[in-house]
């Protein structure tokens, strides 16, 4: 005699399966890269930007770091010239790579700052990431931008997956724990 499950059991099993998959996917990501705030202003031919960042790598990238794999977190900045047209003009683009590493021999995390090339050592990952929370940048405004042009700044923080070793590059494509990206934040440049 062949027994079949009732429709109720099939419906319940399907719902539980979907709920389990959603729970596993959401539990695997506890990392966060965020641009919390920022402001920019111009002085003569320079644009100065101050931004507050939140960096939390999460368990998988932190584990890779402790196992000797260096990571790079890029701070991408766009200077945008506002336009009456529906599109905007990127007047300038800058990238600031923060290179982080763990040295087992010293039991220290190291950070190579992109601005000034300053090298620092820290006793904990939290301490190192907290040191990147407030960033001040200053760049020259490109030729062709007038003092009266309305400008805005867009800022994004991302884990540079292109610099990962081969096997991790593949994992970074599929696992959300490696797809760290703050998205773009934008604010007006004041004069």
N, C-alpha and C positions, 0 to 999 in steps of 0.2 A: 504494500500500500504506500503510495506517494503522498506525503503531506506538503501542502503549500502554506506559506505564511499568509496571514490575513493582510488585507490592504492596510490596516492600521499598523501592523508590524513593519511593513515595507516603508510606509510613510515616515514612521518614527526613526527607522534605521537610516533613511536618507537624510533626515533633518539632523540627526546626531553626527553623521559623517561630515556634513557641511559645517556644523558648529565646531567640530574638532579641528578641521583644516583651518578655519578662520582663527581659532584660538592659538594654534601652533604658529601661524604666520605672524600674528600680532605680538606674540610673546617673544619672538626671535629678535625684535628690533627694540633696543632701548637706548640707541645713540641719538645724538642731536648736534647738529651744527646750525647755529642761528646768528643772524645779524639782528641784534636787539634794538639798536638805535644808531643814529648817525646825524652828523651835520657837516656842512661844507660852506666855505666862504672864499671869496677871491681877495687877493691883495696884489696890486700891480698886475704882473703877468703870471701869478701863481694861483693855484687852487689848493686849499688846505682842507683836509677831510679828517674828522675824528669819528671813529666808529666803535661801538661796544659790541663785543662778540661773546657767544656762548659756545664752548667746545666740549663735547662729550663723545668720545670715540665709540663707546660700547664695548662689549666683551670680545668679539671676534677680532677687530683691528687691534685692540689693546693686547690680546694674546699673541698676535703676529708680531707686534712691536717688541714684546718681551722675548720672543724667540729669535730676535735679531733682524727682523725685516724693517728697514727704515720706511717711514711714511712721509708724504708731503701733503700739506693742507694749503691750498691756494686761496688767496684773497684776490678775487677778480674785481676790477673797478672800471666802469665806463663813464666817460664824460660825454653827456648827451646834449646836443644843441636842439632846443625845442623848435618846432616848426608849425606854421599854419596848416601844413599838409597833414594827412593822417599818419605819416611816418615821421620818424625822428632820425636825426643824423648823428652817428657816433663820431664825435670830434676827436676822441682819444681813448685808448684802451691800455690799461696797465695790469700786470699780474705780479703778485707778491707771494712767492712760495715759502712757506714755513716748513723747514726740513726737521723732522723729529726722529730720534733714534734712542734705543736703549743699549747701554754698554754693561754687559754682565760682569766684566772684570772690575769695574768701578762701582757697580750697582747704582748707576745714575742714568737719568734720562737727559738727553741733550737736545738743544734747540738751536738751530741756525736761523737767526732773524734775517728777513730779506732786506729790511731797511738798515743800512749801515753794516751789514754782514756780521753782526754781533753774535758770538757763540756763548751759550749759557748752559750750565749743568744744574739739574734739580734732583732731589731725593725721591720725589714721587711724580707719577703721571698727572695727578690732579694739580699739583703745584705748577708743573710745566704748562699745562693747558690754561690754567688761571692767569699765567703771566702774559698770555696772548689776548686777554679779554678786552683791553683797551689799546687800540692802534691809532696812531696819528700818522698821516701821510701828507706829503707835499710834493706837487708836481707842477711843471711849467705848463701853462695854457698854450695849446698849439697856435701857430701863426694862422691867421684867417678868422679867428674868433674875435668878435668885437666886444668891447666893454658892455654894450647895451644888449647883446644877445642873451635871451633867457636860457639858462643852463640847468641841468640836473645831473645828479650822480646816481649811478646804479651800482650796487655792491652785492657780491655773491661769495659765499664760502663753500669750498668743496674739497673732498678727499680726491687727490689726483690718482685715479685708478690706472692711468697709462704707465705710471712708473713702478707699478707692482711687478714682482717676478711672474713669469709665465703661468704657472698653475693658479696663482692667486688672481691673475687677470681674468681667467675663466670663471672662477668663483665669484668675482666681483660683478660679473654680468648677470648672474642669476640670484644671488643672495642679497636681500635688502640690507643686511647688516653692513655691507660694503658700499652701498649706494648713498653715501653721505653728501648731502647738498642742501644748502640753506634756501635755495631759490633766490630770486633777485629782489632786493629791497631798493626803493628809490626815494630821493628827497631833492628839494630844490637847492640850488647854490645861491647863497645870499652874497651881497656885495658890501 
